[in-house]
C-alpha cells in the first residue's frame, strides 16, 4: 500500500507535448483559413447591400458587376468574371456569386473552400 501513495499523478511530459502540438496545429489551421472566410463575409455583405439599394434595380448587368467589384475592391477581394452570374429576366434580376478558394495547408495538402451567395431583385 505504501508504494502506491508515493506515485505521482498527472500528465506526463509526452502527454503535455502532444496537447501542445495539437493546439499549435489547430491554431495554424485557423490562421490559414481565416482570410478566405473574411473575404466571404465581405462578399456576402457587399451583395446584401447591393440588393437592398433601389438604384440597383435600374442598373444593367454590366453596371451591377462593376458596382459589386468596386465594393469588393475596397476589402481587397477580387472575383473573376465567371464567378459572378447576373441574369435579368421578366422583371427580376438574379445575382449569383459562386466561387472557390484553394488554400495551401501543410506540404502538399490544400483546403478547397467553396462559397455560394445569391440575391433576387425585382427590376424597375
VMD Tcl script that draws the C-alpha trace (Angstrom):
set ca {
  {0.00 0.00 0.00}
  {2.79 2.44 0.80}
  {4.26 2.16 -2.73}
  {1.10 3.50 -4.37}
  {0.93 6.64 -2.19}
  {4.32 7.89 -3.41}
  {3.37 7.57 -7.05}
  {2.73 10.91 -8.84}
  {-0.42 11.51 -10.76}
  {-0.97 13.95 -13.62}
  {0.02 14.17 -17.22}
  {3.38 13.03 -18.38}
  {5.78 15.10 -20.44}
  {4.70 13.27 -23.60}
  {1.02 13.92 -22.98}
  {1.68 17.61 -22.38}
  {3.82 17.81 -25.54}
  {1.09 16.09 -27.56}
  {-1.57 18.52 -26.28}
  {0.65 21.50 -27.14}
  {1.28 20.15 -30.66}
  {-2.45 19.63 -31.24}
  {-3.18 23.19 -30.09}
  {-0.46 24.59 -32.39}
  {-1.84 22.57 -35.32}
  {-5.35 23.89 -34.66}
  {-4.13 27.49 -34.32}
  {-2.16 27.37 -37.59}
  {-5.14 25.83 -39.39}
  {-7.47 28.57 -38.14}
  {-5.00 31.29 -39.14}
  {-4.65 29.90 -42.67}
  {-8.42 29.57 -43.18}
  {-9.31 32.96 -41.68}
  {-8.52 35.03 -44.83}
  {-10.88 33.20 -47.21}
  {-13.73 33.30 -44.69}
  {-13.09 37.01 -44.09}
  {-13.26 37.57 -47.87}
  {-16.51 35.62 -47.97}
  {-18.01 37.83 -45.27}
  {-17.09 40.87 -47.40}
  {-18.71 39.29 -50.49}
  {-21.85 38.44 -48.55}
  {-22.12 41.96 -47.09}
  {-21.48 43.69 -50.43}
  {-24.07 41.53 -52.19}
  {-26.64 42.13 -49.45}
  {-26.09 45.89 -49.50}
  {-26.24 45.97 -53.30}
  {-29.53 44.05 -53.27}
  {-31.09 46.42 -50.73}
  {-30.41 49.56 -52.77}
  {-33.17 50.83 -55.03}
  {-30.65 52.17 -57.58}
  {-29.51 48.61 -58.33}
  {-32.89 47.71 -59.80}
  {-32.43 50.16 -62.69}
  {-28.84 49.08 -63.49}
  {-27.74 46.87 -66.34}
  {-25.93 43.61 -65.53}
  {-22.63 45.23 -66.54}
  {-23.21 48.15 -64.14}
  {-24.19 45.76 -61.33}
  {-20.99 43.74 -61.85}
  {-18.89 46.92 -61.88}
  {-20.52 48.26 -58.70}
  {-20.08 44.93 -56.91}
  {-16.41 44.71 -57.93}
  {-15.75 48.27 -56.74}
  {-17.24 47.46 -53.34}
  {-15.21 44.29 -53.06}
  {-12.03 46.05 -54.17}
  {-12.20 48.18 -51.01}
  {-11.72 44.97 -48.98}
  {-9.08 43.56 -51.33}
  {-11.38 40.88 -52.73}
  {-11.23 40.01 -56.41}
  {-13.80 37.90 -58.19}
  {-13.36 36.63 -61.73}
  {-15.98 37.44 -64.33}
  {-17.25 33.85 -64.39}
  {-17.68 33.83 -60.60}
  {-20.43 36.48 -60.72}
  {-23.50 35.49 -62.76}
  {-26.16 38.14 -63.38}
  {-29.43 37.29 -65.14}
  {-32.20 39.72 -65.96}
  {-35.47 38.08 -66.91}
  {-39.13 39.08 -66.66}
  {-38.71 41.94 -64.20}
  {-36.33 40.03 -61.96}
  {-32.59 40.38 -61.53}
  {-30.81 37.28 -60.20}
  {-27.25 37.71 -58.95}
  {-25.30 34.54 -58.17}
  {-21.81 34.66 -56.72}
  {-20.26 31.20 -56.83}
  {-16.54 30.78 -56.27}
  {-13.92 28.66 -54.57}
  {-10.59 29.34 -52.95}
  {-7.67 26.94 -52.62}
  {-5.52 27.41 -49.52}
  {-2.19 25.57 -49.18}
  {-2.21 23.95 -45.75}
  {0.63 21.57 -44.97}
  {3.11 20.29 -47.52}
  {1.13 19.05 -50.50}
  {-2.23 19.26 -48.69}
  {-4.61 22.03 -49.80}
  {-8.00 23.07 -48.45}
  {-10.62 23.86 -51.09}
  {-13.34 26.19 -49.82}
  {-16.50 26.64 -51.90}
  {-18.76 29.65 -51.42}
  {-22.14 30.47 -52.93}
  {-24.38 33.51 -52.43}
  {-27.34 34.82 -54.35}
  {-29.67 37.79 -54.41}
  {-33.02 38.13 -56.17}
  {-34.25 41.63 -57.04}
  {-37.29 42.98 -58.82}
  {-36.22 45.19 -61.71}
  {-37.85 48.53 -62.41}
}
mol new
graphics top color blue
foreach p $ca { graphics top sphere $p radius 0.5 }
foreach p [lrange $ca 0 end-1] q [lrange $ca 1 end] { graphics top cylinder $p $q radius 0.2 }
display resetview
